Amino acid sequence: MNSKSPDSSSANPNSSETSSDNERSFAETALRLSGKTEEESLRTGAVDKADDQVEKLFASQYKTTNSPIHKAVWSKTIPFDLLRIPKINHDSMLTLAMQNCLTTIQKHRQNNTLFDNNRKISEQVLQDLAKDGYWGMLIDKKYGGQGVSTIEFMHFLANVALIDPTTAGLASVHGCIGAVDPIRTFGNEDQKNKYLPKLASGEMLSGFALTEPNAGSDLTALKTTATLNGDNYIVSGEKVFITNAIPGRTVGLVCLVDNKPAVLITELPLAENENFQIVNYDLYALQHTYNNGLKFNNFKVNKANLLTPQIGDGLTIAYHGLNLGRLALCANATGVMKVLLANMLPWANYRKTYGQSIDTRELVKHRIAKTASLIVGSESLYLWGAWLLDQGYRGELECIIAKVFGSEAQKEVAIEYFMKTHGGRSFVKGHLFGDNMGEYLAPSIYEGEGEMLSMAFFKSLAKDHGSKYFEPIAKTLYEHKIKNFNPLNPLHVFLLRANLIPYSFWWLENNIFAAKQNTVYEVNSPLKEHLDFATQRLTELPAILSNNMIKHQLKLADRQCLIAQLSSQVQDTITIIVSTLYAHNQGDEGLKLASDFLATCLTYKATGKLPDSAYYKKAKNLAECVLEGKFSNIQNITANGIVFPYAK
């Protein structure tokens, strides 16, 4: 894996140099041709180039263009074998170390020792989990870790979230986006031998310091610098919203080295000093862990701690860990939603209106059904994404879907179904919703805000098609100073004749002769009906996406709402297939009912159809399955007691 690193002009928009045509990314080229400023073109191009560098880490068959979603949309054959995972025995996926960790967390929760006097996860809990192997799940056994697969780890996190979501979140911060993934993926052998055993044992706990006051979704706005001076880098700058950022922790610190993004493995001092300070602020979310700012002023980090990937730079390292973090968010959300559903049922049975418990009412049954369906959708997506990562796929598109769906589903369940069902009691102290409202809402902006990620999803999905067919056309138009292509103008057609011929063949094939080969194995109705609908949608989507690229041409980048909406269409279609095949393969009747209802909801959304009697019948059947205790996803969850019961 040898490749030239991105030049300084693409990594640093303030550089006086400019990137040459053959070095420019697709995004930078498109923005330049559309008339965007030099700064915006360079900044966006830098992020796009980082994405390209991550692609180079993967063999051809595992790149985004060969991913299941990309193939499902742009190819003639839908890769159903990659859109479903084999039947899973959920219990057998939990190793002995995992079971010990779950027992430890449950014991602390029962003994009210999970949190310390500051209402944070206590140091004793962190130490007890270290003895169980909690912090080394994703670290290879040769370095003292557990060496579990991605799918085992994500399933484990979902189970931890049933007991305490914050503890699950800390495992994700440490193992997915903290120092573990950067070192095990990009570290040299000396760095691995030095840090991985300590990270596995829990002697070192980690986070990832990326976000800055002006650098969130725009990672090209980094200001923190590291200047080499002898054997040390001298770091100055500020980071914000860094989870697990307290004295004594180890962080992957993203900073500028020679005007290029880089990552330094940084051991924070045990106490603040003139070179290092903690910036405290109160958050409504992440109440039970530490999320702080970090200030560095001429802070020394040994030069041996610089990660030097063979391909790319610091943004490459940051991008790589994000997919794991996104799956972890979806897994955590799945566990949270199961807990919310399990705690919705006792109240729905306890609360009576006009002599009847509200779990007999159609409105409440609909809420129960929607929650169950979103649980199955979220579970199928994180398991599928993790399975693909274990196969070697990059999983960019697949992990984005999981993150967006899981975080948005959790928000929807918490507010629309859980809170509304509990009414005013939701805001009584001691109630799950009132005590954790920020925790339920904030994941929609973690690891990339949902709509921003949907735009990134569209860019990754359309990138190959755009560079193959539209970039040559745009360059020709630019050379001839034609702002907008008009197919009725003979001169335009003549100038673009060489570029239009290949696209014309593609257009005819996908608009006139469009068809998808449905090679799916036997699936019983009604699940088969959903697969047929999704297959038909996938037949239509290439033309829909491409026609919008033609209509808006280089101005499409400014149509953010449209891009997010187009992206959502693709995500919903893929979710129908993945959740349906998951339920079919598991063979569980409750999962099938939930998957059927989820696919029905997404179908109605796609077609604009209003709920009818058939829709509400499905909701009723699913809700009654849940109320009768037949929904396996929540059978082993013990609900909390009723908060603020009726006065006797």
C-alpha positions as CSV (number, residue, x, y, z in Angstrom):
1,M,0.0,0.0,0.0
2,N,2.3,2.8,-1.3
3,S,0.7,6.0,-2.2
4,K,1.8,9.7,-2.3
5,S,0.3,11.6,0.6
6,P,-2.1,14.5,-0.2
7,D,-0.2,17.6,-1.0
8,S,-0.2,20.5,1.4
9,S,-2.5,22.6,-0.7
10,S,-5.3,20.1,-0.5
11,A,-4.9,19.6,3.3
12,N,-4.4,23.3,4.1
13,P,-6.8,25.6,2.3
14,N,-4.7,28.6,3.2
15,S,-1.7,27.3,1.3
16,S,-0.6,29.5,-1.7
17,E,-0.3,26.3,-3.8
18,T,-3.1,24.8,-5.7
19,S,-3.7,21.1,-6.5
20,S,-3.2,20.0,-10.1
21,D,-6.0,18.5,-12.1
22,N,-4.9,14.9,-11.7
23,E,-4.6,15.4,-7.9
24,R,-8.0,16.9,-7.4
25,S,-10.8,14.9,-5.9
26,F,-14.1,14.6,-7.6
27,A,-15.7,17.0,-5.2
28,E,-13.0,19.6,-5.6
29,T,-13.3,19.4,-9.4
30,A,-17.0,19.7,-9.4
31,L,-17.0,22.7,-7.1
32,R,-14.3,24.5,-9.1
33,L,-16.3,24.0,-12.3
34,S,-19.4,25.2,-10.6
35,G,-17.8,28.5,-9.7
36,K,-17.2,28.0,-6.0
37,T,-14.5,29.9,-4.3
38,E,-11.0,28.6,-4.1
39,E,-11.2,28.2,-0.4
40,E,-14.5,26.2,-0.4
41,S,-13.3,24.0,-3.3
42,L,-10.0,23.2,-1.5
43,R,-11.6,22.6,1.9
44,T,-14.3,20.3,0.5
45,G,-11.7,18.6,-1.7
46,A,-9.5,17.9,1.3
47,V,-12.3,16.0,3.0
48,D,-13.1,14.2,-0.2
49,K,-9.5,13.3,-0.7
50,A,-9.3,11.8,2.8
51,D,-12.3,9.7,1.8
52,D,-10.4,8.6,-1.3
53,Q,-7.3,7.7,0.8
54,V,-9.4,5.5,3.1
55,E,-10.7,3.7,0.0
56,K,-7.2,2.8,-1.0
57,L,-6.8,0.9,2.3
58,F,-9.2,-1.7,0.9
59,A,-8.8,-4.3,-1.8
60,S,-10.8,-3.6,-4.9
61,Q,-13.6,-6.1,-4.2
62,Y,-14.2,-4.4,-0.8
63,K,-14.3,-0.8,-1.9
64,T,-17.4,1.3,-1.9
65,T,-18.1,0.7,-5.6
66,N,-18.3,-3.0,-4.9
67,S,-20.2,-2.6,-1.7
68,P,-23.7,-4.2,-1.4
69,I,-25.6,-0.9,-1.5
70,H,-23.6,0.5,-4.4
71,K,-24.2,-2.7,-6.4
72,A,-27.9,-2.9,-5.4
73,V,-28.4,0.6,-6.8
74,W,-26.2,0.8,-9.9
75,S,-25.8,-2.9,-11.0
76,K,-28.3,-5.0,-12.9
77,T,-28.2,-7.7,-10.3
78,I,-29.2,-7.1,-6.7
79,P,-26.6,-8.9,-4.4
80,F,-29.1,-10.5,-2.1
81,D,-26.3,-12.7,-0.7
82,L,-24.7,-9.6,0.7
83,L,-27.9,-8.0,1.9
84,R,-28.6,-10.6,4.4
85,I,-26.6,-12.3,7.2
86,P,-26.8,-15.9,8.2
87,K,-29.0,-16.9,11.0
88,I,-27.7,-15.7,14.3
89,N,-27.7,-17.4,17.7
90,H,-27.7,-14.3,19.8
91,D,-26.8,-16.1,23.1
92,S,-23.8,-18.0,21.6
93,M,-22.3,-14.7,20.4
94,L,-21.6,-13.6,24.0
95,T,-18.2,-14.9,25.1
96,L,-17.4,-15.8,28.7
97,A,-15.6,-12.5,29.1
98,M,-18.6,-10.7,27.8
99,Q,-20.9,-12.5,30.2
100,N,-18.6,-11.6,33.1
101,C,-18.7,-8.0,32.0
102,L,-22.5,-8.0,31.9
103,T,-22.7,-9.6,35.3
104,T,-20.3,-6.9,36.7
105,I,-22.4,-4.1,35.3
106,Q,-25.6,-5.6,36.5
107,K,-24.2,-6.1,40.0
108,H,-23.1,-2.5,40.3
109,R,-26.5,-1.3,39.0
110,Q,-28.4,-3.4,41.6
111,N,-26.1,-2.2,44.4
112,N,-26.4,1.4,43.3
113,T,-22.6,1.6,42.8
114,L,-22.6,2.2,39.1
115,F,-22.1,6.0,39.6
116,D,-19.9,7.9,41.9
117,N,-20.7,11.0,43.9
118,N,-20.6,13.1,40.7
119,R,-23.1,10.8,39.0
120,K,-20.3,9.6,36.7
121,I,-19.4,5.9,36.0
122,S,-17.3,5.2,39.0
123,E,-13.6,4.4,38.9
124,Q,-14.4,1.1,40.7
125,V,-16.7,0.0,37.8
126,L,-14.0,0.9,35.3
127,Q,-11.5,-1.2,37.2
128,D,-13.8,-4.1,37.7
129,L,-14.6,-4.2,34.0
130,A,-10.9,-4.0,33.3
131,K,-10.4,-7.3,35.2
132,D,-13.2,-8.9,33.0
133,G,-11.5,-7.8,29.8
134,Y,-14.0,-5.1,28.9
135,W,-11.5,-2.6,27.4
136,G,-9.7,-5.1,25.1
137,M,-12.6,-6.6,23.2
138,L,-11.4,-5.4,19.8
139,I,-7.7,-5.7,20.5
140,D,-5.8,-8.8,19.2
141,K,-5.0,-11.5,21.7
142,K,-1.3,-11.2,21.0
143,Y,-1.5,-7.7,22.6
144,G,-3.6,-9.0,25.6
145,G,-7.0,-8.3,24.2
146,Q,-10.1,-10.5,23.5
147,G,-9.8,-10.3,19.7
148,V,-13.6,-10.6,19.2
149,S,-15.2,-10.0,15.8
150,T,-17.0,-6.8,14.9
151,I,-20.4,-8.5,14.9
152,E,-19.7,-10.0,18.4
153,F,-18.6,-6.7,19.8
154,M,-21.6,-4.8,18.4
155,H,-24.0,-7.4,19.7
156,F,-22.3,-7.2,23.1
157,L,-22.7,-3.4,23.2
158,A,-26.4,-3.7,22.5
159,N,-26.6,-6.1,25.5
160,V,-24.6,-3.7,27.7
161,A,-27.0,-0.9,26.7
162,L,-29.8,-2.9,28.2
163,I,-28.2,-2.4,31.6
164,D,-26.5,1.0,31.1
165,P,-26.1,2.8,27.8
166,T,-23.3,5.1,29.1
167,T,-21.1,2.1,29.9
168,A,-21.7,0.8,26.5
169,G,-20.8,4.2,25.0
170,L,-17.5,4.2,26.9
171,A,-16.6,0.9,25.3
172,S,-17.3,2.4,21.9
173,V,-15.4,5.6,22.6
174,H,-12.4,3.6,23.8
175,G,-12.4,0.8,21.2
176,C,-13.9,2.4,18.1
177,I,-13.1,6.0,17.9
178,G,-10.6,6.3,20.7
179,A,-6.9,5.4,20.6
180,V,-7.5,1.7,20.0
181,D,-8.6,1.7,16.4
182,P,-6.0,4.3,15.2
183,I,-3.1,2.3,16.8
184,R,-4.2,-1.2,15.8
185,T,-4.9,0.0,12.2
186,F,-2.2,2.6,11.6
187,G,0.4,2.2,14.4
188,N,3.8,0.7,13.8
189,E,4.9,-2.4,15.8
190,D,6.7,-0.3,18.4
191,Q,3.5,1.8,19.0
192,K,1.3,-1.3,19.1
193,N,3.6,-3.0,21.6
194,K,3.8,0.1,23.8
195,Y,0.1,1.0,23.9
196,L,-2.2,-1.9,23.0
197,P,-1.5,-4.1,26.0
198,K,-2.2,-1.1,28.3
199,L,-5.3,-0.2,26.4
200,A,-6.5,-3.8,26.5
201,S,-5.9,-4.1,30.3
202,G,-7.6,-0.9,31.1
203,E,-4.4,0.6,32.5
204,M,-5.0,3.2,29.8
205,L,-8.5,4.4,28.8
206,S,-8.8,6.5,25.7
207,G,-10.8,9.0,23.7
208,F,-10.4,10.8,20.4
209,A,-9.7,14.5,20.2
210,L,-10.9,15.8,16.9
211,T,-13.6,18.4,17.2
212,E,-12.6,22.1,17.7
213,P,-14.6,25.3,18.3
214,N,-14.6,25.9,14.5
215,A,-14.1,22.4,13.2
216,G,-17.0,20.0,13.5
217,S,-18.5,18.9,10.2
218,D,-15.9,21.0,8.5
219,L,-12.7,19.1,9.5
220,T,-10.6,21.3,7.3
221,A,-10.9,24.1,9.8
222,L,-8.5,22.5,12.2
223,K,-6.4,25.1,14.1
224,T,-4.5,22.9,16.6
225,T,-0.8,22.7,15.6
226,A,2.1,20.4,16.4
227,T,5.6,21.7,15.6
228,L,8.6,19.4,15.8
229,N,11.3,20.6,18.2
230,G,14.0,18.1,18.8
231,D,12.5,14.8,20.0
232,N,9.1,16.4,20.7
233,Y,6.1,17.9,19.0
234,I,5.0,21.2,20.6
235,V,1.2,21.2,20.6
236,S,-1.0,24.3,20.9
237,G,-4.7,24.6,20.3
238,E,-8.1,23.7,21.8
239,K,-10.5,20.7,21.5
240,V,-14.1,20.6,22.5
241,F,-16.8,18.0,23.2
242,I,-14.3,15.2,23.8
243,T,-15.7,12.2,25.6
244,N,-13.5,10.5,28.3
245,A,-11.3,13.6,28.3
246,I,-9.9,13.9,31.9
247,P,-6.4,14.0,33.3
248,G,-4.6,10.7,32.9
249,R,-6.5,9.5,29.8
250,T,-4.9,8.7,26.5
251,V,-6.3,10.4,23.4
252,G,-5.7,10.3,19.7
253,L,-5.1,14.0,19.1
254,V,-5.8,15.3,15.6
255,C,-3.7,18.3,14.8
256,L,-1.8,20.0,12.0
257,V,1.8,18.8,11.4
258,D,3.5,20.7,8.6
259,N,0.1,22.0,7.6
260,K,-1.3,18.5,7.1
261,P,-3.8,16.7,9.5
262,A,-2.0,14.2,11.7
263,V,-2.7,12.1,14.8
264,L,-0.5,12.1,17.9
265,I,-1.1,9.5,20.6
266,T,-1.2,11.8,23.6
267,E,-1.0,10.8,27.2
268,L,-2.7,13.5,29.2
269,P,-1.0,14.5,32.5
270,L,-2.5,13.4,35.8
271,A,-3.1,17.0,36.7
272,E,-3.6,20.3,34.9
273,N,-0.5,22.5,34.4
274,E,0.5,25.6,32.5
275,N,0.7,23.6,29.3
276,F,-2.6,21.6,29.7
277,Q,-6.0,22.6,31.0
278,I,-9.4,20.9,31.1
279,V,-12.3,23.1,29.9
280,N,-15.4,22.2,31.8
281,Y,-19.0,22.8,30.6
282,D,-22.3,21.3,31.5
283,L,-24.1,19.1,29.0
284,Y,-27.6,17.8,29.2
285,A,-26.4,14.7,27.4
286,L,-23.6,12.3,28.5
287,Q,-24.5,13.0,32.1
288,H,-22.7,10.0,33.4
289,T,-19.4,10.3,31.7
290,Y,-16.9,13.1,31.3
291,N,-17.1,15.2,28.1
292,N,-14.8,18.2,28.3
293,G,-12.7,20.6,26.3
294,L,-8.9,20.3,26.2
295,K,-6.5,23.3,25.9
296,F,-2.9,22.8,24.9
297,N,-0.2,25.5,25.2
298,N,3.3,24.5,24.1
299,F,2.4,20.9,25.3
300,K,5.1,18.3,24.6
301,V,4.4,15.0,22.8
302,N,7.2,12.6,21.9
303,K,7.7,12.4,18.2
304,A,7.6,8.6,18.4
305,N,3.8,9.0,19.1
306,L,3.0,10.3,15.6
307,L,0.9,7.8,13.6
308,T,2.2,7.6,10.0
309,P,-0.3,5.7,7.8
310,Q,1.1,4.3,4.6
311,I,-1.8,5.9,2.8
312,G,-3.3,9.3,3.6
313,D,-2.9,11.5,6.7
314,G,-4.7,12.3,10.0
315,L,-8.1,12.6,8.3
316,T,-7.7,9.1,6.9
317,I,-7.2,7.8,10.4
318,A,-10.2,9.8,11.7
319,Y,-12.4,8.6,8.9
320,H,-11.4,4.9,9.4
321,G,-12.7,4.7,13.0
322,L,-16.0,6.5,12.2
323,N,-17.6,3.4,10.7
324,L,-17.1,1.4,13.8
325,G,-18.4,4.3,15.9
326,R,-21.5,4.6,13.7
327,L,-22.4,0.9,14.1
328,A,-21.8,1.2,17.9
329,L,-24.3,4.0,18.0
330,C,-26.9,1.9,16.3
331,A,-26.2,-1.1,18.6
332,N,-26.5,1.2,21.6
333,A,-29.8,2.7,20.3
334,T,-31.2,-0.8,19.8
335,G,-30.6,-1.7,23.4
336,V,-32.1,1.6,24.6
337,M,-35.2,1.1,22.5
338,K,-35.7,-2.4,23.9
339,V,-35.6,-1.0,27.4
340,L,-38.0,1.8,26.5
341,L,-40.5,-0.7,25.0
342,A,-40.2,-3.0,28.0
343,N,-41.0,-0.1,30.3
344,M,-43.8,1.2,28.2
345,L,-45.9,-2.0,28.6
346,P,-46.4,-2.1,32.4
347,W,-47.5,1.5,32.4
348,A,-49.8,0.9,29.4
349,N,-51.4,-1.9,31.4
350,Y,-51.5,0.0,34.7
351,R,-53.0,3.3,33.3
352,K,-56.7,3.2,32.8
353,T,-59.0,5.6,31.1
354,Y,-62.8,5.2,31.2
355,G,-62.4,1.8,32.9
356,Q,-60.0,0.3,30.4
357,S,-56.2,0.0,30.4
358,I,-54.7,2.1,27.6
359,D,-52.9,-0.9,26.1
360,T,-56.4,-1.8,24.7
361,R,-56.5,1.5,22.8
362,E,-55.6,1.6,19.1
363,L,-53.4,4.6,19.5
364,V,-51.2,3.0,22.2
365,K,-51.1,-0.3,20.3
366,H,-49.8,1.6,17.3
367,R,-47.1,3.1,19.4
368,I,-46.1,-0.3,20.7
369,A,-46.0,-1.7,17.1
370,K,-43.9,1.2,15.8
371,T,-41.4,0.8,18.6
372,A,-41.1,-3.0,18.0
373,S,-40.6,-2.4,14.3
374,L,-37.9,0.2,14.7
375,I,-36.1,-2.1,17.1
376,V,-35.9,-4.9,14.5
377,G,-34.9,-2.4,11.8
378,S,-32.1,-1.0,14.0
379,E,-30.9,-4.5,15.1
380,S,-30.8,-5.9,11.5
381,L,-28.8,-2.9,10.3
382,Y,-26.1,-2.9,12.9
383,L,-25.7,-6.7,12.7
384,W,-25.5,-6.5,8.9
385,G,-23.0,-3.7,8.9
386,A,-20.8,-5.4,11.4
387,W,-21.0,-8.7,9.4
388,L,-19.8,-6.8,6.3
389,L,-16.9,-5.2,8.1
390,D,-15.9,-8.7,9.3
391,Q,-16.0,-9.8,5.6
392,G,-13.5,-7.1,4.8
393,Y,-15.8,-4.4,3.3
394,R,-15.2,-0.8,4.0
395,G,-18.9,-0.4,4.9
396,E,-19.1,3.4,4.4
397,L,-22.6,3.4,3.0
398,E,-23.8,0.5,5.2
399,C,-22.6,2.1,8.4
400,I,-24.1,5.4,7.6
401,I,-27.5,3.8,7.1
402,A,-27.2,2.1,10.5
403,K,-26.2,5.2,12.3
404,V,-28.9,7.4,10.8
405,F,-31.6,4.9,11.2
406,G,-30.7,3.9,14.8
407,S,-30.2,7.4,16.2
408,E,-33.4,8.7,14.5
409,A,-35.4,5.7,15.6
410,Q,-34.2,6.1,19.2
411,K,-35.3,9.8,19.1
412,E,-38.7,8.9,17.6
413,V,-39.4,6.1,20.1
414,A,-38.3,8.2,23.1
415,I,-40.5,11.2,22.2
416,E,-43.3,10.1,20.0
417,Y,-44.1,6.8,21.7
418,F,-42.5,6.5,25.1
419,M,-43.0,10.0,26.4
420,K,-46.4,10.5,25.0
421,T,-47.6,7.2,26.4
422,H,-46.4,8.1,29.9
423,G,-47.7,11.7,29.6
424,G,-46.8,14.0,32.4
425,R,-45.1,11.3,34.4
426,S,-42.3,11.4,31.8
427,F,-41.0,14.5,33.6
428,V,-41.2,13.3,37.1
429,K,-37.7,12.8,38.6
430,G,-36.8,9.2,38.5
431,H,-38.6,8.5,35.2
432,L,-36.5,7.0,32.4
433,F,-37.5,9.8,29.9
434,G,-37.1,12.8,32.1
435,D,-33.8,11.6,33.6
436,N,-32.3,10.7,30.2
437,M,-34.0,13.0,27.6
438,G,-30.6,14.4,26.4
439,E,-29.2,10.9,26.1
440,Y,-32.0,9.8,23.8
441,L,-31.8,12.9,21.5
442,A,-28.0,13.6,21.3
443,P,-27.0,10.5,19.3
444,S,-28.7,12.0,16.2
445,I,-25.7,14.4,16.0
446,Y,-22.9,12.1,17.2
447,E,-20.5,10.7,14.6
448,G,-22.1,13.1,12.1
449,E,-25.5,14.7,12.2
450,G,-28.2,12.6,10.4
451,E,-28.9,14.9,7.4
452,M,-25.3,15.8,7.0
453,L,-24.4,12.1,6.9
454,S,-27.2,11.5,4.4
455,M,-25.5,14.0,2.1
456,A,-22.2,12.2,2.6
457,F,-24.1,9.0,1.8
458,F,-25.3,10.5,-1.5
459,K,-21.8,11.7,-2.4
460,S,-20.3,8.3,-1.9
461,L,-23.2,6.6,-3.7
462,A,-23.1,9.0,-6.7
463,K,-19.3,9.6,-6.9
464,D,-18.4,6.9,-9.3
465,H,-21.3,7.6,-11.6
466,G,-20.6,11.3,-11.5
467,S,-16.9,11.0,-12.2
468,K,-17.5,8.5,-15.0
469,Y,-20.2,10.4,-16.9
470,F,-20.6,13.9,-15.6
471,E,-17.1,15.1,-14.8
472,P,-15.9,14.8,-18.5
473,I,-19.0,16.7,-19.6
474,A,-18.5,19.4,-16.9
475,K,-14.9,19.9,-17.9
476,T,-15.8,20.3,-21.6
477,L,-18.5,22.8,-20.7
478,Y,-16.0,24.7,-18.6
479,E,-13.4,24.8,-21.3
480,H,-15.9,26.3,-23.8
481,K,-17.3,28.7,-21.1
482,I,-20.8,27.1,-21.3
483,K,-22.5,27.6,-18.0
484,N,-25.5,25.2,-18.5
485,F,-25.8,22.4,-21.0
486,N,-28.9,22.6,-23.3
487,P,-29.6,19.3,-25.2
488,L,-31.6,21.3,-27.7
489,N,-28.6,23.4,-28.7
490,P,-26.8,21.7,-31.6
491,L,-23.5,23.4,-30.7
492,H,-23.6,22.0,-27.2
493,V,-24.4,18.5,-28.5
494,F,-21.6,18.7,-31.1
495,L,-19.0,19.8,-28.5
496,L,-20.1,17.1,-26.1
497,R,-20.6,14.3,-28.6
498,A,-17.7,12.2,-27.3
499,N,-18.9,12.5,-23.7
500,L,-22.6,12.1,-24.5
501,I,-22.4,8.8,-26.4
502,P,-21.4,6.5,-23.4
503,Y,-23.9,8.3,-21.2
504,S,-26.6,7.9,-23.8
505,F,-26.2,4.1,-23.8
506,W,-26.3,4.1,-20.0
507,W,-29.5,6.3,-20.0
508,L,-31.3,4.1,-22.5
509,E,-30.4,1.0,-20.5
510,N,-31.6,2.4,-17.2
511,N,-34.7,4.3,-18.5
512,I,-36.0,2.3,-21.4
513,F,-34.7,-1.2,-20.7
514,A,-34.5,-0.9,-16.9
515,A,-34.9,-4.1,-14.9
516,K,-33.3,-5.8,-11.9
517,Q,-32.6,-9.5,-11.7
518,N,-34.4,-10.8,-8.7
519,T,-32.4,-13.8,-7.6
520,V,-33.6,-13.9,-4.0
521,Y,-34.4,-17.3,-2.6
522,E,-37.9,-18.3,-1.5
523,V,-39.5,-15.9,1.0
524,N,-43.0,-16.3,2.1
525,S,-45.7,-13.5,1.8
526,P,-46.0,-10.8,3.0
527,L,-42.2,-10.5,3.3
528,K,-41.9,-11.5,-0.4
529,E,-44.1,-8.6,-1.3
530,H,-41.8,-6.2,0.4
531,L,-38.8,-7.6,-1.4
532,D,-40.6,-7.3,-4.7
533,F,-41.4,-3.6,-3.9
534,A,-37.9,-2.9,-3.0
535,T,-36.5,-4.6,-6.1
536,Q,-38.8,-2.4,-8.2
537,R,-37.6,0.7,-6.4
538,L,-34.0,-0.3,-7.0
539,T,-34.9,-0.5,-10.7
540,E,-36.1,3.1,-10.7
541,L,-33.5,4.7,-8.4
542,P,-30.5,4.9,-10.9
543,A,-32.6,6.9,-13.3
544,I,-34.0,9.1,-10.5
545,L,-30.5,9.8,-9.1
546,S,-28.9,10.4,-12.5
547,N,-31.8,12.6,-13.8
548,N,-31.4,14.8,-10.8
549,M,-27.7,15.1,-11.5
550,I,-28.6,16.2,-15.1
551,K,-31.3,18.6,-14.0
552,H,-29.2,20.4,-11.4
553,Q,-25.8,19.7,-12.9
554,L,-23.0,21.4,-11.0
555,K,-25.5,23.3,-8.8
556,L,-26.6,20.0,-7.2
557,A,-24.1,20.5,-4.4
558,D,-26.2,23.5,-3.3
559,R,-29.4,21.5,-3.2
560,Q,-28.8,20.0,0.2
561,C,-32.4,19.3,1.1
562,L,-32.9,17.5,-2.2
563,I,-29.7,15.4,-1.7
564,A,-30.8,14.4,1.8
565,Q,-34.2,13.4,0.4
566,L,-32.8,11.4,-2.4
567,S,-30.4,9.7,0.0
568,S,-33.3,8.9,2.3
569,Q,-35.1,7.1,-0.6
570,V,-32.1,4.8,-1.1
571,Q,-31.7,4.2,2.6
572,D,-35.3,3.3,3.2
573,T,-35.3,0.8,0.2
574,I,-32.2,-0.9,1.5
575,T,-33.6,-1.0,5.0
576,I,-36.7,-2.8,3.7
577,I,-34.5,-5.5,2.2
578,V,-32.1,-5.9,5.1
579,S,-34.7,-6.1,7.8
580,T,-37.0,-8.4,5.8
581,L,-34.2,-10.9,5.1
582,Y,-33.0,-10.7,8.7
583,A,-36.4,-11.6,10.0
584,H,-36.9,-14.3,7.5
585,N,-33.5,-15.9,8.2
586,Q,-34.1,-15.8,12.0
587,G,-37.5,-17.5,11.6
588,D,-38.9,-15.8,14.7
589,E,-42.6,-14.9,14.2
590,G,-42.4,-11.8,16.3
591,L,-39.5,-10.5,14.2
592,K,-41.4,-11.3,11.0
593,L,-44.4,-9.3,12.2
594,A,-42.2,-6.4,13.2
595,S,-40.2,-6.5,9.9
596,D,-43.5,-6.7,7.9
597,F,-44.8,-3.6,9.7
598,L,-41.6,-1.7,9.3
599,A,-41.5,-2.4,5.6
600,T,-45.1,-1.4,5.3
601,C,-44.4,1.9,7.0
602,L,-41.4,2.6,4.7
603,T,-43.4,1.6,1.7
604,Y,-46.2,4.0,2.6
605,K,-43.6,6.7,3.1
606,A,-42.1,6.1,-0.3
607,T,-45.4,6.0,-2.2
608,G,-47.2,8.7,-0.2
609,K,-49.9,6.3,0.6
610,L,-52.0,7.1,3.7
611,P,-52.4,4.5,6.5
612,D,-55.5,2.3,5.8
613,S,-57.3,-0.5,7.6
614,A,-54.7,-3.0,6.4
615,Y,-52.0,-0.9,7.9
616,Y,-53.7,-0.6,11.3
617,K,-54.5,-4.3,11.3
618,K,-50.8,-5.1,11.0
619,A,-50.1,-2.7,13.8
620,K,-52.7,-4.4,16.0
621,N,-51.4,-7.9,15.3
622,L,-47.8,-6.8,16.1
623,A,-48.8,-5.0,19.3
624,E,-50.8,-7.9,20.6
625,C,-47.8,-10.2,19.9
626,V,-45.7,-7.8,22.1
627,L,-48.4,-7.5,24.8
628,E,-48.7,-11.3,25.0
629,G,-45.0,-11.6,25.7
630,K,-44.1,-13.2,22.3
631,F,-41.7,-10.5,21.1
632,S,-38.4,-12.2,21.9
633,N,-36.4,-9.0,21.7
634,I,-37.6,-7.9,25.2
635,Q,-38.5,-11.1,26.9
636,N,-35.5,-11.0,29.3
637,I,-35.7,-7.3,30.2
638,T,-36.9,-6.4,33.7
639,A,-38.9,-3.2,33.7
640,N,-38.6,-0.5,36.3
641,G,-41.4,0.2,38.7
642,I,-44.3,2.5,38.0
643,V,-43.2,6.1,38.8
644,F,-45.7,8.2,40.7
645,P,-48.5,5.7,41.0
646,Y,-52.1,6.6,41.7
647,A,-52.9,7.7,45.2
648,K,-54.7,5.0,47.2
